[in-house]
Amino acid sequence: MYINPLTAIDFYKTDHRRQYPEGTTEVYSNFTARSSRMGGVKEVVFFGLQYFISDFLINTWRESFFEIRKRYVLEDYKRRMDNALGKDSINIDHIAALHDLGYLPLRIKALPEGTLVPIGVPMLTVVNTHPDFFWLTNYIETIMSCYLWKPITSATIAFEYKKLLTNYAKTTCIDKDFIKYQAHDFSFRGMSSPQDAAISGAGHLLSFVGTDTVLAIDLLEDYYFANAEKELIGCSVPATEHSCMSMGTENNELYTFRRLITELYPTGIISIVSDTWDFWHVINMYLPMLRPDIMARNGKVVIRPDSGAPVKIICGDLLAPKDSSQYKGAVECLWDIFGGTINSRGFKELDPHIGLIYGDSITLNRASMILEQLEAKGFASNNIVFGVGSYTYEYVTRDTFGFAMKATSGVVNGERRDIFKSPKTDDGEKTSAKGLLRVKRIENKLLLEQQTDEVSEAGGELRTVFMDGQLVRKTNLQEIRERLDNELRGKCYG
């Protein structure tokens, strides 16, 4: 879809220019996560700004505004406003002046991407750099929020998964290298658009490398200077879907399994969806028969149940007949068939020729329950891989972390004004900061300090990233991952 940056707004933005007091020359705003609806999550992972700047503030504005002849730009904008808001309701002189200027007169200061930002602490500020274009600061509010809330939310949730998996690995495993593969992104088909899937999937890849969202790797190469030939951005394995299994017919399901593991994929990892008809029949009948073939392979066969109650299928159902497969759960059944080792922490690890992945309706809470029950049964956390899909990454909103871009300072007739909102009908969540904002790091904690002048605002952790149409401070995937790894060590090993 062609995006006109002038109309990537809410309609009410169009006339705010006149609604500010006469003599306004500056509007200064910030973008902050104000609240958390995820229990226990008090910090968010800042991610997505470089994508927003490069894709929208630079590319879209250049290609769809500054490089278009001014006459056509103005005609197009006036037509949209006249048809929707009434003829001549919006003056277009300020649009013409911006086109004549030739660049976006904005400055964005931000924390480094990959930073864990406490709820209530701004991750960025925006201010106009030319007095005639004070209206532009909050003109971009809608599109900035649209671009940023999702990658931050997805990166935060992925980091919460990694914390969870790391904590259980500390208790039940020896090697920790498997963690980066243990949460695999299955979300693409359930996301609201290809762009949504790509940037959300990129957020996942800050903490993990397992993904089936190919576009996420493309985005990180295009916007975050990643290079798949020099670093592991994301990876996957051969895997079946139900159409492949059912095309082989139910009567020949055993043959389909054997063909997959001996002919098509005689080495390496192959993931096989195993509940096309009767998952427990596969476990009880086919896998014992296939055991010699599986154990002879140089690689792992990963069994994938894809329906039902995840916790019960993986860990067992105590209401099922005792000693049945349903009672034991899939992991214990695989142990009974293939065996394994008991590590030095005393936990069972399945033989490396066999594995299990579950990817239907996984959430942080369900993953936690599964790991807790596996630990109680004496199994290490590395016996399971989670397919994390849209049930995790799409069942969220901008309000999951209360994201908002709000103005806190401005200049009118040469005098600076602190501006803020504090609605009495609210519980305090929507009370905004006021004044110029500085973020300081004290004893490795980020704190908000409100300032009254430009000199004091200039210090702290917020650094200029975008200035007058240019990306002036760049980061890359490796740097972002390193920041998050340092945060993880502090959370899980500190």
N, C-alpha and C positions, 0 to 999 in steps of 0.2 A: 504493500500500500504506500502510495506517495504521502509523505507527511509534510504539511506546510507548517513551519515552526511558529508562524504568527497565529495559527488557529489550533495549536496544540495546547489549549487552555480551557478553563471554564469560562463561559460567556461573561460572567460578571467581572472578570479581569479587565475587559476592554475599556471600561470607563473609570477605573480606579485612579488613573492619571489625574482626572479632574477632581476626584473626591479628596485627595490629599490636600492639606491646607495650602493656600497660595504662598509661594516662596519656598516650597519644599525643593531641596536639591540633593538629598541623600536619603535612601532607605537601606537599613542594615538588618539582615535577617539571619536566622540560624536553623539548622535541621537537627532534630533531637528525637530520640526514643524516650517517650515520657512515662511509659508504664509497661508492665509485663503481665500478660495473661497466661504465661507458662510458669507453673509453680516452681519456685526455686531459681529461675533464671533471672539474674539481676544485671547481666551485661550482654551486649550484642556485639557481633563481629562486624566491623565496618568494612563494607566491600561494595563495589560497583560504581564508584565515582568516576574512575578513569574511563570506564565504558560509557557512562553518561556524557562526560565531557567530549570524548573523541567522537562518539556516534552522533550525538545530538547537537551539543553546543558548537562543535566545529564542523563536522561533515554536513549535517542537515541544514544548519544555518547558511553555510557556504553554498551548497548545491541548490537549495530551494529558496534562498532569499538573496544573498549578496551577489551571486553570479547570474541571477535572473534580472532582466531589464526592469528598471524601476517602474515603468509604466504598467507592465503586466503584474508586478507585485501589488501595486496599489489598486489596480482594477479588480484583481482577484479578492483582495482583502475587503474592499468596499462592497463588492457584490455579496459576500458572505454576511457582512454586518447589516447591510440594507435589508436583505431578505429575511434575516432572523430577528433583528432588533428594531427595524424601521428605517426608512430612508433618511440618510444624513444624520443618523443618531450618533455615529462615532466619527469624529474628526480624524483624518488620516495624515495630518501634517507631521505628527511625531514619528509615524512609520516612514514617511519620506525622508525625514532627517536622519533616522537610523540607517537607512539604506545609503544615504550620502556619506555618513561617517565611515562605513565600510567594515566595521568590526563590532563585536559585542562588548560594550564598555562595562564589564563586570570583573570583580575579583572574588575568587573563591579560595578561602583558607580552610584547610582540613587536617585532620589527624591522618597518620599513615594508614593505608588500607591493610587489613589484617589485625588492627588494634582491637582489643576487647574494651568496649566503651560502656561505662556504667550507665544505667537508666538515669536520665535527667541531665547527663553531660552532653553538650553539643558535639557532634562529630564534624560539623563544618559551619562556616559562616559565608554569607554572600552579601556584597555591597556594590553599588554602582560606582564607577570611576569617573564618570562625566556628569556634571550637575543637570544637564538637560534630560538625562535618561534615568532619573530616580525611579520612574515607573517600571523599569525593566527588572528590578530586583525580584519583586514578588509576582511579576508577570510569568516568570518561569517556575513558580511554586508547584503548580499542578503537574507539569511534566517531570520536574525533578523528583517529586514524591513518587510518581508513577514508575520512574526508572529505578529508584533506589530502595524502596521498602522491601521488595521481594528478594533481591540478592542478599541484602543484610539479614532478612529473616531466614532464608535458606542456609546461608553460611553459619548463622547462629545455631540453627537446629542441627546441622551436620557436626558442628563442634560439640554440641551436647551429646550426640551419639558417640563421638570419639572419646569424650570424657568417660562416658558410661562403659564403653568397651575397654578402655585402658584400665579403669579401676578393677574390672573383673579379671582382666589379664594379669594384673599385678598379683592377684590373690591365687589364681588357679593355673597360670601358665609360666613357662620359663622364657621362651622366645616371645618377643613382642612385635616382630616384623610383620606378622600376619594382619595386624590391626588395620593397616591402611587399605587392605582388601576386604575387610570384614563387613563394611556397609557399602552396598553396590547400588548405584542410582538406576532405578527402574521407572522413573517418573514421566518420561517424555509424553507418552500417549494420553496422560491424564492432565496435562497442563493446559493453560488457556490459550497459548499461541506458541509458535516456534521460538519467538524471541523470549517468551517467558521460560520455556524449557531450557533454552541455551544459558540464560543468565542465572537461573536457579541451579541448573546443573553445574555451572562454573562455581557457584558457591559451595556445592557439595565437594567439588574437587580441591578446595582449599584444605580439607581435612582428610580426604580419601583419594584413592586412584581408581577404584572400581566404578565403572560407569557403562551404561548402554546408550547414553545421550551423546552421540557423536558431535552434535552442534556445540556442546559445551567445550569440547577440546578446540574446535574451530574458533570460538569466541576468545578463548585464552591466548591462542596464537595471534589472533587479529588485534586484540586490544591490550594484552598484558605481556607482550614480548616473550611468550613461551615458545619453545621449539621442541616439537615431538621427536626430532632426530637427536637431540642432545639431553633431554630430560624426560622422565616418565610423567606425562600430564594426566593421562587416563588410559585404562586398558579394559579389555573384556576377554571372554572365552567363547568357543563354539557352544551353542545351546540350542535345544529343540523348542518348538512350541506345539500346542495341541494339534494343529493341522497336520504337522509332520507325523505325529504319533497316530492320530486317528486315520490318516490316509493309509497307514499300514494295516489297518483293521484290528479289532479287538482280539480276534482269534490268533493273529500273528504278532501280538505285542511282544512276546518273548523273542521272536526273530528280529523285530525292529531294534530291541535293546542290543541283541548280540551283534547285529550289523553295525550299529553305531560304535560299539566299543572295540570291535575287532577289525572291521573293514574301513569305515570312514575315518575313525579317530583312534588308531591303534596306539598312539602315544599322546601325552599331554592331557590337559583337562577337557572333559566334555560334561556339560550339564544337561540332564535329561528330565524333562517334566514327567512326573510319574503318577499323576492322579487323573489321567484322561478317563479312566474307567474306575478301577479299584486300587487305590494306593496301597492298602494293606495286603492285597493279593500280590502286588509287586514285591512288597517287603517280605512276605512269608514264603512265596513260591518262587518267584523269578530270581531274586537276588541270591538265594542259596545255590540255585542252579548255575548262575552266572559267576559265582565266586571264583572258580579257577581262571576264567578269562579276565576278570577284573584284577585279580592278584598278580597275573602274569604281565599286565600292562606296565609300561614306564610312564605313569601318569595317574591322575585321579579321576574317578567317576563321581560326579556330584549329583545326588538325588534331589529332585525339587518337587515337594508337595506344593500345591497351588490353590487349595481351597480348604474350607473348614475353619476350626478354631486353632489359631497358630500355637498357642501355649500348650494345648492338650495334644496336638499332633506331634509336636517336637518333644515335649517333656513327659507326656502321659496323662491319662484321664483316670483318676482314682475311682470314678463311678462305673468304669467299664469292668467287664469280668476280670477277675484277678489273673495275672500272668498272661493275659492276652496281649497282642501287639498294641492295641489301643491303650491298655493299662500301662504298658511300659513306655510308650512313646517311641518316635522314630530313632532318636539318638541311641537309646539303649538297645533297640532291635539291631541297629547296625553294629553295635559293639558285640552283641551275641553272635552275629554272623561273621564279622571280619576281625574282631578282636582289636588289639592295639597295644599301647604301652601305658604304664602309670608313671607320671613324671615325678621329679624330686619333691614336688609340693604335695604329692599324694593324689593327684587327679588323673582321671582316665582321658587319654587322647586316642581317638580313632586311628586305625591303620591309615597311613598316608595315601593308600590307593582308593579310599572311599571318603565321601564328604556329604554335607547336607546344606542346602540353601532354601530359605523360605522367603517369599516375596509378595505375599498377599496381605494387605491391610496391616502392615507393620507400623507401629508407633513407638515412640520412646518408652512409653509405659509398658507396652507388650514386650519390647526387647528386654527391658529390665526384669520383667516377670520371668521370661524364658531363661535369662542368664542366672537369675536367683534360683530357679528350680533345678537347672542343670547342676549348679554348684552343690545344692542340697543332695543331689543324687550321686555326687562324686565325679562329675564330668567337667573337664576344663572348658573355658569359654571359647576356645578355638575350634570346637566341634561344630559350630554353626556360623553360617554367613547370612546376613540379612539383606534381602532385596528391599531397598527403601524407595517407595514409589510416591505417587501423587497423594496417597492417603496421608503421607507425612507432609509433603511439600506444597500441596494445593489446599489443604484444610486449614488455611491461615488467611489473615487479612492484614490490612495496614494497621488495624487496631490490636493485633497480637502483641506488638510492642509500642503501640500508641505513637507512631511516627507523625511528626508535624513540622512544618516550616513556618516560623513566626518571626515577625519583625520585632526587634527589641530596642532599636535606636534610630534616630533620624536627625536631619538638619533642616530647620525652617528659618528663613531669613537670617542665615548665618549663625544661628544658635542651635546647639545640640540638645535634643530631647530624649530622655529615657522613655520608652513606650513599652507597655505590657498589658496583659489581660489577666483578670482575676475574678472570674464569675462566681457570685455568691451561691448560685444554684448548683455549683460543681463541688466535688469532694476534694478539690485541690489538684487533681491530675492535670487539669487544663490551665492552671496558673503558670504563666510564662516567666522566663527570666526577663531582666530588663537591663538596658544599657549596652555598652560594648562588652564583648565577652572574651575571656581568656581561659584556656584550659591549662592547668599546671599538673605536673606529676610530682607527687610528694610521697616518699616511701613506696614507690611503685604503684600508687593509686592516682587515678585521674580525678581532678577536682575542678569544678567550675568557679571562676572568680569573675565578678561583674565589675567592669571598669568604667571610668567617666571620660577618659581622653584617649586619643589615638596612640600616644606614646606608650602608655601602660598596656594597651590592648595588643601592641606589637610583639610582646614576649609570649612565652608559653609554648605549647605543643602544636597549636594550629599553625600550619605553614602554607604559604601561597602555592596553590596548585594550578589555578587558571587565572590568567591576567590578560584582559583586552583581546580576547579571541584566541589565545595561545595556551597550550598545555605546557606549563613551565617547570613542573616537577613530576617526574615519571616514576612508576614503580613496575615491578614485574612479578610473575607468579612465584618465582623462587623466593623473593624477599617476603612476600605475603605469607607463604607457607612457613618460612623461618620465624616470622613474628608469632604466628599461631602456635608453632611447636614450642617456642619459648613460653608462651602463655600456658600451654598444656602442661609443661614440666612444672610450672609454678602451681597449677591447680592439682595435679595428680601425684607429683613427686616432691613437691615442696614441703 
